[in-house]
Amino acid sequence: MSANFKNNIKINGNNINLMCQNNENFEQFEAVYVDSFEQYQQKDYCKILKEYSKKEIKLWAWKNDKANAEFAILCGDNDIEGVSVIASELKSEFGAIASQNVKLSFIKEVKAYTGHAGWYANNPSNIMPKGEREYFPEVIYSNSPISIKKNSFALVWLEINTPKDIMAGIYRGKITITAKNTDKVIELSYELEVINATMLDSQNYLFDVEYWSHPYNVAYYYDVEPFSDEHISILKQHMNLYKNLGGHSIIASIVEEAWGGQTYGGNNKIHYPSMIKWIKSRDGKWVFDYTDFDKWVQLNKEIGIADTIICYSMMPWNNIIRYYDESKKKVIKVKVNTARNNKYNEVWNPFLTDFIKHIDEKGWFESTYIGFDERHNMSTALDLIASIKNKDGKSLKISASFNNFKHNANIFNRLDYASVGLQQIRNNLEDFKVQVGLRRNNNQKTTMYTATEHVPNSFTKSIPVESYWSIMFAGSLNTTGFLRWAFDAWVKNPLEESTHWSFPAGDCFLVYPALKEDNNRESKLTLRLAKLDEGVRDVNKLYLMRNAGMEIAKKVNELFAEIKGTKEDSYEFYTMSKTIFWGRKAKWLTEKGKKAMLADMNKIKAKIYEISKEYSELNT
């Protein structure tokens, strides 16, 4: 689609002309605003021509907030070269919002497998799925000029950042679109209403996010030494992006392959190393090298996050611990299962004792949690953690993705931080709501997560509104946040194809890297992540407003009650069953389900605006 990245538009222009012959012809190229909740593939060219004609749009935002929109640039019967988009400043009678606060980015398409969910964790040979691939608009990429093939279109993302000290009021601006091989100039106008209310800074969110970071995958992609100065430099921007989204928890690995080697690992035998190296010395004593762990934590502390460091895991997949034996000069694997208490404690006690001493010395003890996936027989691990105290007589805190909260309260109640899956919440909805309330009273965090086989979702194939809905639904349950695996577990060539050998395409990453040869190695949001972020900001608005008084609290609660999704079929979906050749079933919204969700979330968005206006009157 552009000079900066591979052209992914593959459409027969003659077919397009036949399909669109009843539409009004346009000269050379045109641009129109589209619904940013919707998804537009190149096969939707005629749909855009038929259904969209707006050249102006009205947006709203709080102070210290963002407003987003999307528009399509449609090419006629000739290729258009060197297409540029430029945004003006926004002006009002009160002042202006500088053009630097307005960001325009062409959206890059990425190829993705469209079938069932994949093998999940049962594909150790990393066999890629066979079957249909399609191109999807995915990466909010760059404002560098592009070229557009005839009878196709390019999408552009508009983001306006409102300063914290801006005056409330109506601000107006325009977007100018030009191309090198035509004299035609297109103008789109936009109007932004800044409401007299101030959004919380991301580090102070009442509803936050936890997107699992995989710094080793970043190193693999850019072919740099993990935690070298070059790697740290790349990670600074990368993790600042995460911070700005409301993330502050970080993930650290304390064993090799904490997740069973599911992520891409370059050409390395160990796909995801431990940040802490286990060494058995020649005299039989345990030694632990914290070099990578310390660099990772220190980096994030300096950024202003890592107030929660979740360490995976004392129950790794397959229960395997790897360590280097100095006397044998090789890596040893030992299987340690919680069902064998003595053996388990024998291995883990020395680590915990040394680890707690180390994080005490660093001043990180209060930030540190031991993390668990959904596991059976957790009591042995939790009992051991509770038995080993730090210098102040405290034991480490516990975090877990834990679905059996109804029938295993003894474990659930011991979790300082717990995340429960969407479908498990639906299956036990009222019990979950009770638990959220109880845990809030006990200062325990409870979040919702979406994962493979959940519908709606945030995969490459999912339409953007599904991500927004996911956050709004989590907010309607009064949770303290949202968890998603993963932020950046990139496959080999993510900018070409997001397909993974074990998970639905896009499941493993919400951001994309730059091209490897780019000097500016900045990570880039997906449309999915932009809509997750919009939902996070809107839930924070609602949580903040419901504390402003009885009348507004009532309206906020009524809005939350309108959000559908308590049943899996609240929005119509279809299931692609696994085949004898590949994987597990996958669930996708039908066209009817998509239309219903689009209509519902646009109504919810309008009501958030109405409540915000009422709330703003309290600030005048």
N, C-alpha and C positions, 0 to 999 in steps of 0.2 A: 504494500500500500504506500510505501514511501521510499525516498532515497536512503533513509536511515535504517530501514528494516525491510525484510523480504516481503514482496508483494503477495498477499494471501487472498486476493480477490480473484475468484475463478468462476466466472459466469459467462454464459453464451449471450452476447449482446443481442443477437437476432431474436432469441427466445424472449428476452426482456421486452424488446420492442413490440412483439406480438402480444405479450401479456398485458402491456400497458397502453395499447393503441387507443383505448378509449379515454385516456387521461389527457389533460391539457398539456401541450408541448411546452417546454421551456427552452430558452436560448442558452446553449453552452453549458452552464451549470447554475444551480440554485441551492439555497439553504433554508431549512425550516427547523423550528424547535420540535423535539419529540418528547415523549414521556420517559423520564430517566428511570422510572421503576420497571420499564419494559425492556425486552431484549430484541435486538435487531440484527439478524443475519443478512447476508447479501440476497438471499431469496425473498427478503421482505422489501426489496426495492419498490415494487409496485404498491405495496401496502402503505409505505411512507408517502408516495405520490398521491394516493387516493385519500388517505386519512389525515394527513398533516399539512397545514398551510400557514401556521402562525410564524410571524417574523418578529414578534415581540413577546415578552414573557414577564410576569409579575412574580417576584420572589420575596421571601421574608426571612429574617434572622434576628436573633438577639444580638446584643453587643458581645464581643469576644467569642464569636460564633462563626459558622460557615453557612453559605447558601449554595446549592448545587443545581445545575441544569445540564441538559444535553441537547445538541443539535446535530443534524445530518447535512452534509454537503453532497448533493446529488449531481452526478456528471451526466451530460446528455449523450449525443451520438459521437463525440470525439473525446480522446484522452485530454485531461487537463493536467498541466505540469506546474510544478512550483507553487502549489496552493499554500497561502499564508493566512493566518488568523491573528488579528491584533485587537486587543481590548482597550477601550478608553478609560479614563478615570470616571468615577461616578460623582455627579454633581447634585447639589441641592441648595436650597436657600440658606442652609446652616453651615455648609462647608463642602468638603469633598472626601471621597475615598480614593486614594491613589491607585493608579493602574497596577502598581506592584502588588496590590492586594487581590488582583484579579488574575487567575491562572487559567490558561486555555491549553488543553492537551489533546492531541489526536489519540484515538483509541486503537490500539493494535489488536488485530485478530490472531487467535492461536488455535491450532488444531487440537481436537480432543476426541477420544473414544466416547461413543454415545450409548454404549450398551449397558449391561448389568454391572454390578458393583465390583466385580473382580474377586480374587481369591481371598481377600482380606489378609489374614496372617498365615495362610497355608500355601504359600507359593515360594518356597525356599530357593528355587532355581531362577526366580525373577523372570519367568516367561511372560512376555508382553501379550496382551489380549489381541485376538484376531477379530476383525469386524469393522464396521463402518466408523469412519472419522468424519467430523464436520469442523468447519471454522466458526468460532464464536468470538464476538467482541469481548475483550478480556482485560487488556492492560491499559491503564491511563498513562500514556507513554511519554510524549514529548510535544513541544510546540514547534519543532523544526519543520520547514516546508515539506510537503509531500506531493506525490503525483497520484491521480485517481484515474483508473481505467474507465473507458466509456461504458455507459449503462450500469454503473455501480455507484457506490457511495462511501463516504468516510464519516465516522462519528467523531464528535469533539465534545470533551467534557469541560464544563464551565464551573469554576470554584471561586467564590468570593469570600474573602476573610474579612470580618468586621472588627475593627480595632475596639479595644476595651473602653477607650475614652471618647468614642464617636458620639455625636449628638443623635438622638432618635429622630426619625423622619424619613421622607421618601428621597431616594437617590436614583439618578438615571444615568445610564451610559449606553454605549453601543459597541458592537463588534464589527470590524471591517474585514471582509474576505476578498482576497485577490488571487490571481494566478498569472504566471509568466506569459502564457501563450493566448491570453485574451485580455481585452480592454475592459471587460465587464467587472464591475465592483458591486459586491453584495453587502448590505448593511442589515444587521439584526440589532434590535434594541432590547434593553432589559431595564426593569425597574425593581429596585430593592427597597423594601420597607424595613428599616431598622427599628425594632421594638424597644421600648424603654425598660429593658431588663438585661441583666448581665449574666452570661453563661459562666459557670465555674471553670477554673483552670483544670486541665485534664488530670493533674496529679491530685486534685481534690474532689474528683467525681464521687457522687453518691452511689452510682452504678458503674462498675468498671469492667474491664475485659482482661482475660488471660489468654493470649495467643502463644502457643508453645514455640519458642525460638530454638533453632538448630544451628549454632554458629559454625559447627564443623562443615555443614553443607555449604555455607557461604564460602568457606575456605576451599572446599573441593571445586566449586563452580569457578571461582576466579583463579584457581591453581596457585594459591599462596600457602605459606606455612601457617598452620593453625596457631593463632595468638601471637604471631609475629607483629612487628610494628605496622606492616602493610595491612594485615588482617584487622588489627585493632582500628586502624584508620577507616576502613570500610564499615566496620561494625558501629562506629560512632554515629554516623548518619542513619544507619539501618535501625538501631535501637532508639534513637531520638524519634524516628517515625513512629515506632511502637509506643513510646511515651505519649506522643501527641494524640494518639488514638484512645488514651485512657488506660494503657497497660502499665503495670508497675511490678507485677510478679515476674520473676525469671525462672527458667528451668536450668538445672545443672545435673549432669550425669555423674554418678559416684561409682558406677560399675560399667564395664564394657557391655555394649548391646543391651541397655536397659529395656529396650522395646523389641528385642529379638531380631534385630537386623532388618527391620521393615523399611527403613529409609534408604535412599540412594546413598552410596558410599564411594563414588568414584571407582577407582581400581583397587581400593583397599579391602583387605580381607575382613577387617572389622569396620562395619559401616558407620557405627556411631561409638566413638571411643569414650572411655571414662575420663572426666576432667581431673580425677584423682587417680594416680597410678599406684597400684598395689604391688608391693615388693616383699618377698620373703628373703631376708638377709642370710648370709652364710652361717650365722650362728642361730638361725631359726626364728629370729624375731621379725615382727611385722614393721615395715617402714612404709610411709605414705607420702607421695610426692604431690603437693598441692599447687604446683606451678600454674597449670592451665585454669584450675578452679579459681585461684586468687586473681588472675588477670581478668577473667570473665566477670567475677563479682565486682572487682574494683572499677572496671570500665562502667558498669551499670550504676554503681553507687555515684560515680562522678557525673553521670548523666542526670541523676536525680530519681532513679527508680531502684529496684532491688530491695525494697522494704520487705519483700517476701521472696525468699530464695528456696525454691522447692526442689529437693534433691531426689533423683530417681536412680535406683530404688532398692530398698532392702528386700524386695520380692520381685526381682527382674523376671522377664519372660524366660521360661525354661529353667529358672532357678540356678543359673550357672554364674559362677564367679571365676574370673580369670586374673591371674597374678603372675608376676615374673619371679622365678626361683633362681636366686644368684648362684646357689651351689650347683644346680642342674643346668644353669645357663639356658633356660627355655621357659616359655609360657605354660603354666599349668592351669587346667580347668578342673573345678570342683563343683559338684552339684550339691546345693544346700537348700533343703526343703524345710519349711516351718513345721511339718509333721514330725520331724526328728529334732525335738527341742535341743537336746544336748549338742548335737553337731552344729545346728544353726547358731546357737549362742557362742559356741567355741570360735566360729569364724567371725561373727559380727561384733562380738564384744570388744575385741582389740580395736577394730575400726572405729566404733562409736566413741570409745574412750579417747582415742587420739584425735578424732575429728572434733569432738566437743572442746577439747583443750585448744585446738587450733582456732576455731571460730570464736572462742572466748578471747583469745589473744588479739584477734583481728577486730573485736567489737561487733561481730556479726551474729552472735547467738540469738538475739531476739528476733532477727529477720529470718532465721533458718527453720525450714520444715523438712521432714522426711515425707516423700511423696509415694503414693501407691496407685496403681491402676486397680480396677475391680478385681479383687482376689478373694479366694477362700482361705480359711485358716490364718487370718491376720492376727489373731490374739497373741501368738508367740512373739511376733515382731513388735507389736505394740507394748507387750509386757516388758520386753527387753529394753525398748526405748525409755519406758517409764522408770526403769530401774537404774539408769545411768544418769547422774546429775552433773550439772556444771558447777562452777565455783560458787554460784549463788544458790545452789540446791534446787535448780530447775531442770526439767527434762525437755527434750526437743518437742516442738509442736508437730502435729500430724496433718497432712493434706491427702485427699484421695478422691478419685472419681469412683463413686460408690452408689450403685443402683438399688441394692437390697436394703433400703432404709426402713421399710415397713416391717420386715421380718427379722432384721438383724440390728435392732436398736442398740444393743450393747456395743457394737463396733461403731455405728453411725454417731452415737453420742460422744464418742471419744475423739472424733475428728474436729480439729479446730477449723478446718476448711474442707468443705465437701461440695462436689459437683455431681449433678444427677442428669442422666440422659433424657432427652425430650420424650421418647416413647414410654420410658419407665415412669416419668411424671404423669403422663396421660393415664397410665394404667392404675395409678394410685393418687389421683389428683387432690382430693380433699386431705388425705394424709400428708401429702407433700406441703400443702399450704400451711397446715398446722405445724409441721416441722420447721418451715421457714420462720414462722412467728416465734416459736420457742427458741430457735437458734439465734435469732436476732436479739432476743432478751438475754441470751447467754454470751453475747458478743462473738458468736460463731458465724462465719461466712457460709452462705449457701448459694451456689450458682447453677445455671442450666447449661448443658452442652448439647450440640448436635453432632452426629457422626454418621458413618455408613449405615444405610438402610433407614435413616430417618427422613421423613418428608413433612414439610418443606425443608430446604437445605441450602448450602452455599457452595455447590460444585460449579465447575465451568459451565455445565449445561443448564444449571438452575438460573431462572431469570432474577434480575437484581432485587425485585420486590420481596423475594423469599428471604433474603438476608435481613432486610428491614423488618419484615414480619417476625423473624426469629428473635430479634432484640425486643420488639414491642411485646411479644408473648411472654418472654422472660420477665420483662418489667411488670406485666399484668399479674404475675405470680409473686411480686414483691421480693424477688431474689436480689442479692447484692451484686450480681454481675453475670457475665456470660463467658464460657470457655469454648475455645475451638482449637482442635489439632489440625493443622499446624500453621505457623506464621510463614515459614521459609524452608521447609524440607524439600528443596528443589530436586527435580529429576535432572537427567543429564543435560538436555537442551530445552529448558522450559519455555523460552521465547519462541520455539518452533512448535512444541507439542507438550500439553500438560498431562498426557496419559501416564498413569502409573501402573506397575505390574500387579499391585495388590489392592488398590483403592480406586474409587471413582475419580475421574480426571478432575484435578483442581483441589481435591480433598487435602492434599499435603502442603499447600501453600496459598496464602492470601495476598502475598506480595510477589513481585517479579524482580529479577536483577536487571542491571543494564547489560548491554552487549559487552562481552568479555574485553573487547579491544577499546571500549570507551574510556576516556580519561576520567570522566565524571561517573563514578560507580555508585550512583544513587539508586536505591530500591524504589520500586514503583507500585502504587496501589492497583488492585483490580477493581472493576466495577462492583464486585461482590463486597469487597472490603469497604469501599466508599459508602455503600448502603448499610453495612453493619455499623459504620461510624456515624452515619446520619441517625440511625436508630438509637445508638448509645447517647448521642447528644440530646435527642428528643426525650428519651426516658429520664435523663438527668434533669431536663426542664420540668418534666411532670413530677418527679420526686421532690424537686425543690419547691414547686408551686403548691403541692399538697400540704406543705408545712406553713403556708401563708394565711390560713384561716379556714373556718368550717365550710364556707360557701364554695371556695375554689377547690378544697379537698374533696368535696362531694362531686364536683364536676370531673375532677381527675379520676376518681374511683369509678364513676359512671363510664368514662371513656375506656378505662382498662377493662371494664366488664363487657364492653362491646367487641373486644378483640377475640375473634374466633380461633379455634385451634385445640380445644380441649379433647377432641376426638381426632383420630388419624384421618378420617374421611371428612373433616370439617371443610376441606377443600378437595375436590375430586382429584384422584390420582390413578395412575395405572401402574402395574407391576410387570417388570421384565424378569421373568424367572431365569434362574441359572440354567445353563445347558450342560450336556455331557462333556462339552469341550472347555467351558470356561465359567469359573467363578460362582458368585452368589447373586441372589436377586437384587434388583434395584427398583426404586420407586420414584416416579416423576409425576409432577402435576400435569393433568390434561389441559387442553386449551380452555375448557370450561373452568377448571380450577384456577388457571392463571388469571382469566378475566375476572373471576369473582374476587380473588385476592387483590388484584390491581384496583378494582373499584373500592374495596373495603379500606385498603391502606391510603388511598387518596382521600377518602372521607375522614379517616383518622388524622391524617396530616392537617386537613382543613380545621378540624376541631382543636388540635393542639394550637394552631394559630389563634383561634377564637379565645381559648382559655388564656393564652399568652397576652392577648390584648387586654383582657380583664385584669390579669395580674399586673400588667404594666401601669395600670391606673393607680395601683397602690404605691407606685414609686414616683408619682408626679407630685 
